[in-house]
Each structure stands twice: as structure tokens, then as C-alpha cells.
Amino acid sequence: VRGRVRVTVVVESQGTVKDVTYDAQRSTLKDNTLQACITDKVKAWRFNISLTGADTPMPYTFDLSANGLLK
């Protein structure tokens, strides 16, 4: 597996992930199973509490090298 998967993570004010959106235009890997795995794992991430109290969208790119390790 080699390439990039780009997602946008929406973090709620309390630091939990509200939504994960796959960005097909900026991703070079088009594998549904990989997308589902990444989405599932990202939904378990936790962030610091927002100082503004608003949901925060954050783009994130998973860059997979030729040997399958994340950079």
C-alpha cells in the first residue's frame, strides 16, 4: 500500500471527534476498506478542549510509504 489518504476531522468543543470526512480529490489511495479503517480509528481520537467552544475542522493526511509505515 502506497499513497495518501486525506480526511477532515471535526472535533467537538470537549475534544471528541464528531465527524470524519474522506477527501477523494486529495487522496491517492481509493480503497474502501482502508478508508473505513482510518475513519473508525480516527473517531476514537481525543483532543484538547476547545477554548472557543466551537467545533473545529482539521484536515489530516495519512502518508503511507512503500513499506506501509505512516510518516
FENQUI-V523489 format. One record per helix or strand of 3 or more residues. SS is the DSSP state (H for helix, E for strand). FROM is the first residue (numbers start at 0). TO is the last residue. If there is no record, write none. Layout:
ss=SS from=FROM to=TO
ss=SS from=FROM to=TO
This chain:
ss=E from=2 to=10
ss=E from=15 to=21
ss=H from=31 to=41
ss=E from=55 to=63
